[in-house]
Amino acid sequence: MKVLFAGKDIPVLGEYEVVVAGAGASGICAAISSSREGKRTALIERYGIVGGNLTSGYIGPIMGGTSHGTISEEIHRRLKVEPRKVHNFEQAKIELALLLQEAGVDLFLQCSLADVLMEEEKEITGLVLATQMGLSAILGKCFIDSTGDGTLAFLAGASYEYGRSDKLVQPVSLMFILGGVSSDAIYCEGVNPDVHVPSGNFIRVCEEACEKGILPPKVNTIRIFHTGSPNERMINATQKNYVDTLSSKSLSDAEAKVRKQIQTIHTFLQTVAPGYENSFIQGSSSTMGIRESRRINGEYILQDDDIETGRTFSDVVVHRANFLIDIHNPDGGGQAEGVTKSAQAYDIPYRCLVPKDVKNLLIAGRAISGTHRAHASYRVMNICMPMGQAAGIAAALCVESGVSPLDLDVSVLQDRLIALGVDLFSDDQIEYPFNPSNREV
């Protein structure tokens, strides 16, 4: 079977009921949830590894908190996540792929999203993929954008916001792990004034090194986390500001620069921190972590006040989401607002997952509808995974009932989530292995 695209026939790789673009934390949860509801589900991923920041992105610990019973808990059990420690990325690459296979998801790796096939009235009929054999298509009935950048929604004509009022976004970073570290060597999960090295308070020593040019520009904070090994440390420190996260040229330039920063930061730690003298660079993320890009305009835009006051919603699909308003300074080092501000446990309503401009599309992950500051709280993986679960089940229900996401009876979605054990209305909240209330990450 072939379809017409850009004046030529391209092969169809398959026809599905639900198609998910992006196999990061929210995408795998969306695809698993849809497939478990009995819907033929395809998951598209541009890399050769599933998991996104859970695996190739080297992001750990897995941050954020929500109510009990979400798919996040299953992922934690599957990856054997230890409290306040970085999970095993290599094992996660295997386990997450197995989880998708067990759920019956058809996985298409090494396939980049190139364009969409559309009906006249804002309805997607398929995705155009760039493959090793050229352009191919995947056809579907309901689609989920879990690309992080809102790429599918953008290609389908959805409107979006970008960055804060001056259009600057949070800086990009690249994570790395040091091996050969003494078991008693320091770790500093953020702005912790109690961490010291021989030359003084560790935070201040980092700030002074940045001022003197010993550390790279704007790298004035080095966040150090435990992994599952006493002789390893995960380092979150590299930083490149003023990156256009929607520009391939800007991203390519930033990727090269932040990778070079790893050696400089490592040498600094060897010099100032006891226990790091014989350390070595053991591994690094395959690609940069992008904190912020598009935020797709939905039926509701999650507001700053919603996050700060802990607002609840009648159409809740993620309950008691909780993470600090963590804005890495778009225009400098450290945090944008001087101090890290806490959020109250809040709801994410279904309307934030439903774009205004496309009929059969849902959003899951950091590209949902919200303000710049609200996004800084909900962008973390323990909150994005339940978004994926809700989107996957919503898509399955839309296919089943023959309605668009906008017309879906939200109470039916909520009933299904509750039947699966998800708490949507109580005051209980689960504390995941790393859910700080007053620390930078």
N, C-alpha and C positions, 0 to 999 in steps of 0.2 A: 504493500500500500504506500502511496505517495500523496503529498499535499503540495499545493502551489505556494511558493514563498519567493518574493522578490523576482518574479518572472520566471522561476524555474521550479521543476518538481524536485522535492527532497524526500528521502525515505522516512517513514514513520517507524520509530523503534518500539512503540507500544501504545495501547489505549487503556486509560485508567479512570477510576472514579475520582480519586484524590491524588493530586500531584504536589509534592513539597519541594521547594527550591532552597537548598542550603542545608547541609548535614551537621550544623553546629549543635549546641546544647538544646536550643528550642526546636530545631528541625528534626532531630532524631526522636524527640518526645512527641512531636506532631505526627510523624510518620508511624511510629509504633502505636500511638493511640488510635489513629484512623484505621490501621490494618487490624487491630484487635477488635474494632467495631464491625469487622467483616467486609470492609471496603477494599477493593483492589487499589493498592497504594504504591506510588513510585516516589523515590527520593533521589534528587539530583544533587551532585556535589562536584565542584570544580577541581578539588584536590583528590589524591588517592587515599586519603584517610578520612574516616568519619570522626565526629566529635568536636571539630572546630577548636575553640579555646580549651576544651576539656582534654585535648590530645596534642595536636600539632601546634596549638597556641601557647602551650606550657603555662596555662594559668592555674594557679593554685595558691592557697587553699580555695575551695569552691565557696563563694561568699553569698551572703544574704540569708533571709529567713522568710518563711510563710507559715500558714496554718498547717495542721497535720494532714497526712493522707495523700499528698500529691506524688506524682511520679518522681520527683526529686529524691524522695526517700528510697525508692527502688534503685535509682541510679547510684546513690551512695552505698547501698548494700552491695550492689553488683561490683562496684569499684573498690570495695573494702576501705572506704575513706576513714582515716583516723582523725580524731578531734584536733583541730588547729594545725594540721599537717598537710603537706602537699601530697596528693595521691600519685600513684605510679602511672605515668603517662603511657609507657609502653604496654602495660597490661590493659590500660583503658582502650587503646587502639584495637586490641583483640576483643575485649569484652563487649564493647559497644557495637562492633560489627556483628558479633554473635547474637546480641540482643535483637538487632534489626532482622537478622536471618530467622531467628526463632519466631518473631512476630509476623513473618511472611511478607516483609517489605521487599519490593524489587528495587535494588540499589544500582544507580548509574554513576559510577565514579569517573573522574577525568573528563567530565562533561561541563563545559562552561555555558552559562546562560547567555545567548546572543540576542534573542528577540522574542516576541510573543506573536501568536496568531490570535486575531481578534474578530469578533462579530462587530457589526456596525454600532450596536448600542452598548458599548463598554463591557462586553462579555468576552472573556478569554476562552479560546477553544484549544490552545496548545502552546507549548514552549518550543522555541527554536534553539537547538544546542549546537555548539561548536565541538565536533568530535574529531578523532584521528582520520575519519573518512570524509570529513567535510561537514556541512550543515545537515542536521537531522531533526526530527520533531518527536515530541511526546504529546499525545492528546489526552485531555482530561475534562472532567465536569466541574470540579471545584479545586481551587488552587490555594496554596499557602506560601507566603513569602517569609522565609526564615533566613534570608541572605545576610541579615545584619545591616546591610546598606540600603535595604528597600529597593533593590535593583529590579525585581520582578514587578513591583507596584509602579515604579517609575516607567518602565518600558510599556506598561499597560495604560499609562496616562494619568496615574494618580498624582495629586498635588502633594507637596511636602514642605517642611521647614528644614533649615540647616543652621546649626550652630546657635550662638547667642545673638543678641541684637546687632553686634558688629560683624556677624558671620564668621567669627573665629570659633573653632571647635577645640575640644580637649586634645592635648598632644598625644602622639603615638608612642608606643614603647615596644621593646623586644625583651622577653624574659630569658634568663639563663640560670643554669645550675652549676654550682662549684662543688667539686669533689675534693677529697683529701683535707677536709676541714677538721680541726680538733672538735671532739664532742662537746667540749665546754666553751667553744667560741661563741661570741655574741650573736644574738639575733635581735632585730628591731623591726617590729611589724608596722611601724609608722612613727608618729611623733610621740616617742616614749622618752621622757626626760631622765629616766632612771638608768639608761644604758650609757656606759662610759668606756672609753679606751684610755691608754696611758696619757695621751695628749689632751684629754678633757672629755666633756660631754659629746657623745657621738653625733648627735644632731648638729650641734654647733660646729664640730670639726668638719662635717660634710659641707655645711654652709660656707665656712671660711675657705675650704678647698675650692669650691665653685667660684667664689669671689676672686681667688688668686689664679684661676685658670688651671688648677691641678685636675679638677674634674671638668667634664664638658660643660658648655654653656647651658644654664638653667637646670643642670643635674645637681640640685642642692639637697636632695633627699635620697637616701639609699634604704629601701625596705628589704628586710632579710627575714625569710621564713624557714621553718623546719620542714624537711621532707621526711619520708619514712625511715631514712638512714641517719644515724647520729653524726655521720661524717660528711653530710651534704647540707648545702644551704641553697634555697631558691632566692634569686636576686631580682627585685623589681626596681630598676633605677634608670635605665636608658630613657631618653626623652628627646623628641623632636617637635618643636612648636611650629605654628603657622603652616601646617601641612593641609593642602586641599585633599581631603580624603575621598573625593570623587574624581580625582585626576590621576591617571596612570603615571604620568611623568612626575608629578609631585610625590606620589607614593614610592616610586622607584628610587628617587633621589633620597627620600627619608630612610628607606630600608637600608641602603648602603651606609648611610651616616650612623644610624643607631647601632648597626652591627659593629662598626668600628669602635663605638663607645664601650663595648663589652671589655676589651682589653684594658682600656684606661681605668675603668671602674675596678676591675680585678686587681690591677697593680696597686691602686690606692688602698684597697682592703688589705692586701699583703703587707703594705707599709705601715698602716695605722692600727690594725686590729689583731691582737694576739690570737693565735690559732688558725690564721689564714696564710701564714708564711709559706707553707708547702701545698697550698691549694692549687687546683687546676680547673680550667673550664671544661666541664664534663658534657655539657649539652646546651642547646639553645632552641628557642621556638623556630619552627620552619618559616614563619612569616610574622610580621608585626601584629601587635594587638591594636585594633582600631577602636578607640573608646566611643567615638561619636561621628555620625555622618547624617544620613537622611532620617527625619522623623515624619512618617506618612500621616497626613491629615485624616483623622477618623471621624466617626459620628460624634465622638466626644474627645476633647483634648485634656488629658490629665494635667491638672494645674498645680502650681507651687503650693497653694493652700491645702490642696487635697493631701499632699505628702506631709506637710508640716503639722496638720491638725489630725491626721489619721481618719480621713473621711471614709465612710462606708457607702456602698451603692446597691441599689435593688437588683441591678444586673451584674453583680459581682461574679467573676470567674477565677480570680486569684485573690485569696483572702489573707489579710494581715501580712501583706508584703512589708518587709522591714529591712532597710539598709540606709546608712547615712547618706546625706546629699554630698556625694563625693566628686567634686569638680576639680580635676587636675588643671592647673592654671593655663588657659589658652594663650595667655600673654606673658608668661614667665615661668618660674619654678614654683614648686610647692602647690598649695591650694589656692583657688581663685578668690575665695572669700576670707582669706586670712586664717580662719579656723574652720575646721570641719563641723558642719551642722548636722544634728540628728534629725531623722524623720520619725514620726509616730507610725505605728503599724497601720497600714492603709489598704484599701481595696483597689484592685484594677478592674474596671467595668468592661463588659463584653464590647461595648461601643468603641473602646480604644483599639480593638483588634479588627474593626470593620472600616476599611477605607471608604471615603465619601464618593469616590469617582469611578469605582470598578464594581461590577455586579457580583461576580463569583470568586471573590478573593478575600482571604483573611491574612492578617499580619501576626507574626509571633517573634518575640525577641526584642532587641533594643530599638528596632525601627517602628514600634507601635506609636500611637498618637499621644504626645505629651510635650510639655515645655522643656526647655534646655535644662532647667534645674530638676524637674521631676525625673527626666531621663537619667540624670546622674545618680539617682537612687535605684530605679528599676532595671538598669542595664546589666546587672550582675546575674550569674548563671542560675543560682538557686531560685531566682524570681522568673527568669526567662524560661526555665524548664516547665513550670506549671502553665505558663502562657502557651507553650507548644502543645501541652496536653489538652488544654481547653480548645485551641484552634483545631487540633486533629479531630476531636470528637464533634465539634461544631460542623466541620466540613463533612464528616460522615453523616450527620443528621440532615444537613442540607441536601446531600445526594439522595438520602433515603426518602425525604419528604418532598423533593423536587422544588425547593425554595432557595432563594438567594440568602447569603449570610445576613443581609440587612433585614430580611423578613422572617428569620428563624425565631421561633418562640424560645426566648432565653430560659424560661422556666424548665423546658424540656432538657436543655443542655445542663442546667444546674442539677436537675434530678438525676441525670446520668452521672455527673461528677460525684454527687453525694453517694449514689449507689456503689461507686468504685472506692468509696472511703474518704473522699476529699471533704475536708471541713470548710464550709463556705460561710458559716454564720455565727460560730461561737466566738468566745473571747480568748480561746487557747491559741498559743503560738509555739511553733517548734524553733528551737535554737540550733542552727546548723553549726558545723565545726568552726566556722569563722564568721561571726556576725557582730562586728565591733560597733559600739555606739559612739565612740569618741576618738577613733583612730583613723588616720589616712590609710588608703590602700591604692 
